[in-house]
Every structure is written in structure tokens, then in C-alpha cells.
């Protein structure tokens, strides 16, 4: 029987919603990119925001993961920016 701790936010958010860290970070990258494109953020502000997000989550996975988050986030932001204009 599995018991969830009331303040175990890592288990509640990452494991319950996505299953593991990799899937959760890609879901969060898509979510952040969608919101940034919807609210017409400037590209430099989005780049700083996604870089900070990537630095935080690259501690869990590894250094090359930061580049993957930056590239995928910026590609999603650029594609959705054309949809929301």
C-alpha cells in the first residue's frame, strides 16, 4: 500500500503527474512555452526564463540536458508564437 506524505511535493507533483523527471520537465517546458507564446513575451525574456528552468532541472538529469531543454523550449515557443499571432 502506498501512502503519500502531505508535504512530499516532489512525489506529489513529479511522480503522480508525469511518472519521472524527464517526462515532467518536457511537460513543464511545453506548458511554459505555451504560456509565453500566448502572452507574447519577448524572446530574450523567454530565453532567460527557460534557461533558469533548465539549470534547475539539469541538476537532476545531467549537463547536456540543459541544451535539450533550451532547444526544445525555444522551438516550441517559436512555433506557438506564430499560432497565437
SVG drawing of the C-alpha trace seen along z (x, -y; Angstrom):
<svg xmlns="http://www.w3.org/2000/svg" viewBox="-4 -41 31 43">
<polyline fill="none" stroke="black" stroke-width="0.4" points="0.0,0.0 1.4,-3.4 1.0,-6.3 1.5,-9.9 3.2,-12.3 1.2,-15.6 4.3,-17.8 6.2,-15.5 5.8,-17.9 8.3,-16.1 6.4,-12.8 3.0,-14.5 4.0,-16.7 6.6,-14.8 5.7,-11.1 1.9,-11.5 1.5,-13.8 4.2,-12.6 5.9,-9.4 9.5,-10.5 11.7,-13.6 12.3,-13.5 8.6,-13.4 7.8,-16.1 10.4,-18.5 9.2,-18.2 5.6,-18.7 6.7,-21.8 8.7,-23.0 5.7,-22.7 3.5,-24.5 5.9,-27.3 6.5,-27.8 2.7,-27.8 2.1,-30.4 5.0,-32.6 3.7,-32.5 0.1,-33.2 1.1,-36.3 3.5,-37.5 6.7,-37.5 9.8,-39.0 12.3,-36.3 15.1,-37.5 12.8,-37.3 11.6,-33.8 15.2,-32.7 16.3,-33.8 13.2,-32.1 13.7,-28.8 17.5,-28.9 16.8,-29.3 14.3,-26.4 16.8,-24.3 19.6,-25.0 17.3,-24.0 16.2,-20.7 19.6,-19.8 20.8,-19.1 18.5,-16.0 19.4,-14.7 22.8,-16.0 24.6,-18.8 23.7,-18.0 20.0,-18.1 20.2,-21.9 20.9,-22.2 18.0,-19.9 15.6,-22.0 16.8,-25.2 16.4,-24.0 13.1,-22.3 11.6,-25.1 12.7,-27.8 11.4,-25.7 8.0,-25.2 7.9,-28.9 8.7,-30.0 6.1,-27.6 3.4,-28.6 4.2,-32.3 3.1,-32.0 -0.1,-30.3 -1.1,-32.9 -0.4,-36.0"/>
</svg>
